[in-house]
């Protein structure tokens, strides 16, 4: 049977308006011969079949007839998945290009294209992300569900439209798709059918505008300003906006007007975000940001990027609408400046009466000329004797600062790339007797600084290059006093034997060691001296502090003290010991050396410096004895 005609027959069977005559005509077309005549069934030859074949044929034919009737009923009453799903025509008219944040209009047209009415018609929209519904025509039946329209019954060829308006927000370049799904039930059918349509738009622009202006070139650590201007370019009020500045890694934020966004309910504070509650049509706003750039040899050009967009108050999601960038080239000052004191650029201890030797080493490491260079050295401290300053370059002294310009050094008029040099000078530390130790700052802080009027073609008047800083603290003033005595100041003898010494006779002398300390605690104090040959250890001694011992093998007397507090005097820290000597004839008319030089070593516990002092040898002349002094020559008494 012709499939096309069978399909037509099925459709006509489902249409109750057709009559039996039309059915008969169609059946005639199906069974007629190719020439249009009907077959002559009167001459059919009847072949007799067996009884069982007849029964089988009847059963087979009955089953086929039953299957045909069932299939026809299925087509007429039940087969929902075989119904034409294009029974309702849906078309969405959407703009091809959209400005983010602007109003957008979607128009949906629908039409029943089936020959039967459609019942329970409902259209559901799925809006794109960022869409906010504002109004529609007709309005949805339920204001709480502004995406559902219940149309009910659509007659044959009945049509209509739904116009939806709203705002759409998204990133520029993104695609936004709206989807509509219509569900319906054809008349006399129990199943629902669905038809869908969709339309896609692209966000090509935004109704928010932003610009940023900044310096094309700047110097390292020099203040820069960036001006951000934003604008609502639409004819409607915009709300919940945010501006974000993405700072380069080497940028140091200093301030902004207006101040950046902060949240009172948390500790976080942002220095690069501004929240704008609302912006009227065509309204503009400005943000000024100040800061500077740190030196970074890997970033000589940086991008200062700003963004503006919509902020979702519920999720805090930021939808960027526009982004602009200002490029800034960073020029380093590139003047190396190194301060050296006494051969070192590190903190160091100094002593009273010491001469301090300074050097300022400079070099232009950049690729730009430095115009009108000035270098200055500042030595802060009250212990320096400025009258002792020795500066062969003749710098100008004002207060505690020495300044050198092109007037003193001609090369400072223009310091070209890789030009280098040094400035050397000396200055003396005052003696301790010239200083009030209780009131004077006993530390010298030294530093150097350089400026240039221009670096290349950039004004550099405010740019400064600082050297390393050196802190020099005065060491404690430790004194060692060594005396040889026969008598005390009260004319009491502490020695014995003849004075002057006599050949062949033994004389005993007393040696006094005493220490005074002024500023800081000192530790690991050791005083030692060696006894010459012919001088004997009398094994008589007294120590106020520490311990005293004699090493016979090395002929050395050693006094050790764990620590001495500040402001201890000679009378507080002292020791004495006796030595004896029997002069020989070879020593007649000569002075006797009782002890060699006494040496003191200690550590300043504040500065960490090693302290050393050396005294003279003690002789039999007893220079510090007001009574027995001057009687040191050995006398030989003839028989």
MOGIRA-V539355 format. One record per backbone hydrogen bond with DSSP energy under -1.0 kcal/mol. CO is the residue of the C=O (numbers start at 1). NH is the residue of the N-H. If there is no record, write none. Layout:
co=<CO;CO>
nh=<NH;NH>
This chain:
co=<2;3;4;5;6;7;8;9;10;15;19;20;21;22;23;24;25;26;27;28;33;37;39;50;51;52;53;54;55;56;57;58;59;60;61;62;63;64;65;66;67;68;69;70;71;72;73;74;74;78;79;80;87;89;91;93;96;98;98;99;100;102;104;106;107;108;109;110;111;112;117;118;119;121;121;122;123;124;126;128;130;132;135;137;142;145;147;149;152;154;155;158;160;162;163;164;165;165;166;167;168;171;174;176;178;179;180;181;182;183;184;185;186;193;195;197;199;201;202;203;205;207;209;211;213;216;218;219;224;226;227;228;229;230;231;232;238;240;241;242;243;244;246;248;250;252;255;257;261;263;272;273;274;276;277;279;280;283;285;287;288;289;290;290;291;292;293;296;300;302;304;305;306;307;308;308;309;310;312;317;319;322;324;326;328;329;331;334;336;338;340;341;344;350;351;354;356;357;358;359;360;361;362;363;364;369;370;371;374;375;376;377;378;380;383;385;386;390;391;396;398;400;401;402;403;404;405;405;409;410;412;413;415;416;419;421;423;425;426;427;428;430;431;432;435;436;436;442;444;445;446;447;448;449;450;451;453;454;455;458;460;465;470;471;472;473;476;479;481;483;485;486;486;488;492;496;501;502;507;508;509;510;511;512;513;514;516;521;522;523;525;526;527;528;529;530;532;536;540;542;547;549;551;551;555;556;557;558;559;560;561;562;564;568;569;569;573;574;575;576;577;578;579;580;581;583;584;585;587;590;592;595;598;599;600;601;602;603;604;609;611;613;618;618;619;621;622;625;634;635>
nh=<6;7;8;9;10;11;12;13;14;18;23;24;25;26;27;28;29;30;31;32;36;33;41;54;55;56;57;58;59;60;61;62;63;64;65;66;67;68;69;70;71;72;73;74;75;76;77;78;79;80;82;83;113;111;109;107;202;204;205;102;207;168;166;164;93;162;91;160;89;157;187;154;185;151;152;183;149;181;179;131;169;167;165;163;145;148;125;123;121;118;158;112;110;108;137;106;134;135;104;132;101;174;203;201;199;126;197;124;195;122;193;119;189;184;182;180;178;176;98;173;100;233;231;229;227;329;331;222;291;289;213;287;211;285;209;282;279;311;276;309;274;307;305;251;294;292;290;288;270;266;245;261;243;241;240;238;283;232;230;228;257;226;254;255;224;252;221;299;330;328;326;246;324;244;321;322;242;319;316;312;310;308;306;304;302;218;220;365;363;361;359;344;341;475;354;429;427;342;425;340;423;338;421;336;418;456;415;453;451;404;449;402;447;445;430;388;389;426;394;403;401;379;398;377;396;375;408;409;412;413;373;372;370;419;364;362;360;358;390;356;385;353;434;435;437;439;440;474;472;380;470;378;467;376;465;374;460;371;458;455;463;450;446;348;444;350;478;516;514;512;510;494;495;491;488;508;635;505;581;496;579;485;577;483;575;481;479;605;564;603;561;601;559;599;557;596;535;580;578;576;560;558;555;556;531;551;529;549;527;547;525;524;522;517;572;573;515;544;513;542;511;538;509;536;507;504;587;588;590;634;620;618;615;528;613;526;611;523;608;604;602;600;594;595;622;630;625;629;589;503>
